[in-house]
Amino acid sequence: MEIVGLKRDELPVKKRIELSRNNQPLVEDVNLKQVAMLLNRSYGSLYNMYMSIIWGPKGNYRTGC
């Protein structure tokens, strides 16, 4: 949630309002290196976690994530 808050704060207010009114996500991308530093974890561990979420345990791409 902290990362989402930081990314949201980077957006101009006008853009935040527009996205909110259109029910679009405020955050579309996250820099894994920044997340790793904030969580005091290695980039590799976060990358592996991200890939397992996106691709699933059997290597099948998950839609709707």
Buried (B, 14 or more C-beta within 10 A) or exposed (E): EEBEEEBEEEBEEEEBEEBEEEEEEBBEEBEBEEBBEEEEEEEEEBEEEEEEEEEEEEEEEEEEE
